[in-house]
Amino acid sequence: MGDKEVLPKFEIKGLLLIVLGVACDAVTANFEERRFFKEIGSSHREVLLYSSLFASGWALITLILSGELDYALPHSFEYPMVYVYGIVSAFMGYASVSFVLLLIQNFGATITEVVKSCRKVASIVISFILVAKPVSKNHLVGGFLFSTAVCIGVLLKYKSSKKKKLSNEV
């Protein structure tokens, strides 16, 4: 919302898509923790393998049906650095998703979401530093609200885990 004051082009549709993406991300992390790691007992490598195969299949189908593959292949042959960029991107994506799945498996969905949110905020702060961009009061209010939400989330998770430990000891 802070960008609305300093940038003339602001789309509420973009804000709604971001909110939807964050909500879906949180639901996915909770589902993965409960279903894959607690119920089935899968390793993070298994989850990564099958989700990557599933996503690759859907991506290939989408490329074929949209006709984009007809443009992508000749472009890639003309500019072979595309393959290098693709391989580096795939490696970094693998490392990133492995890290997230390990966080979910070892610390749970709540802590993982906190870590991911802090990483996103760090990226935003760095972009404000590297790219001269005016900071409005709404940016500061948003940062405060984010920090407050993270603190409340961690506090609630801590209290919940403490109650579970006490009930298990009795």
Solvent accessible surface area in square Angstrom, and as a share of the most:
residue,aa,sasa,rsa
1,M,122,0.55
2,G,4,0.04
3,D,45,0.23
4,K,120,0.51
5,E,96,0.43
6,V,45,0.26
7,L,79,0.39
8,P,133,0.83
9,K,182,0.77
10,F,58,0.24
11,E,115,0.51
12,I,100,0.51
13,K,128,0.54
14,G,30,0.29
15,L,52,0.26
16,L,110,0.55
17,L,111,0.55
18,I,112,0.57
19,V,90,0.52
20,L,104,0.52
21,G,40,0.38
22,V,85,0.49
23,A,51,0.39
24,C,69,0.42
25,D,43,0.22
26,A,33,0.26
27,V,104,0.60
28,T,64,0.37
29,A,3,0.03
30,N,77,0.39
31,F,84,0.35
32,E,29,0.13
33,E,25,0.11
34,R,131,0.48
35,R,98,0.36
36,F,60,0.25
37,F,24,0.10
38,K,141,0.60
39,E,99,0.45
40,I,95,0.48
41,G,56,0.54
42,S,16,0.10
43,S,36,0.23
44,H,19,0.08
45,R,152,0.56
46,E,84,0.38
47,V,11,0.06
48,L,10,0.05
49,L,94,0.47
50,Y,144,0.55
51,S,54,0.35
52,S,51,0.33
53,L,108,0.54
54,F,141,0.59
55,A,58,0.45
56,S,69,0.44
57,G,32,0.31
58,W,142,0.50
59,A,53,0.41
60,L,91,0.46
61,I,84,0.42
62,T,81,0.47
63,L,65,0.32
64,I,98,0.50
65,L,147,0.73
66,S,68,0.44
67,G,22,0.21
68,E,94,0.42
69,L,44,0.22
70,D,107,0.56
71,Y,162,0.62
72,A,42,0.32
73,L,86,0.43
74,P,75,0.47
75,H,92,0.41
76,S,14,0.09
77,F,147,0.61
78,E,119,0.53
79,Y,114,0.43
80,P,85,0.54
81,M,103,0.46
82,V,51,0.29
83,Y,100,0.38
84,V,71,0.41
85,Y,144,0.55
86,G,39,0.37
87,I,120,0.61
88,V,78,0.45
89,S,72,0.47
90,A,65,0.51
91,F,130,0.54
92,M,118,0.53
93,G,33,0.31
94,Y,112,0.43
95,A,46,0.35
96,S,62,0.40
97,V,64,0.37
98,S,13,0.08
99,F,115,0.48
100,V,32,0.18
101,L,5,0.03
102,L,67,0.33
103,L,18,0.09
104,I,3,0.01
105,Q,73,0.33
106,N,97,0.50
107,F,125,0.52
108,G,6,0.05
109,A,2,0.01
110,T,47,0.27
111,I,52,0.26
112,T,0,0.00
113,E,33,0.15
114,V,26,0.15
115,V,54,0.31
116,K,30,0.13
117,S,32,0.21
118,C,60,0.36
119,R,142,0.52
120,K,78,0.33
121,V,50,0.28
122,A,50,0.39
123,S,53,0.34
124,I,95,0.48
125,V,76,0.44
126,I,91,0.46
127,S,51,0.33
128,F,40,0.17
129,I,129,0.65
130,L,140,0.70
131,V,97,0.56
132,A,106,0.82
133,K,63,0.27
134,P,79,0.50
135,V,85,0.49
136,S,13,0.08
137,K,141,0.60
138,N,50,0.26
139,H,41,0.18
140,L,122,0.61
141,V,78,0.45
142,G,36,0.34
143,G,37,0.35
144,F,137,0.57
145,L,106,0.53
146,F,56,0.23
147,S,56,0.36
148,T,50,0.29
149,A,63,0.49
150,V,27,0.15
151,C,84,0.51
152,I,91,0.46
153,G,23,0.22
154,V,57,0.33
155,L,93,0.46
156,L,111,0.55
157,K,65,0.27
158,Y,126,0.48
159,K,104,0.44
160,S,48,0.31
161,S,42,0.27
162,K,105,0.45
163,K,144,0.61
164,K,129,0.55
165,K,134,0.57
166,L,104,0.52
167,S,76,0.49
168,N,125,0.64
169,E,138,0.62
170,V,162,0.93
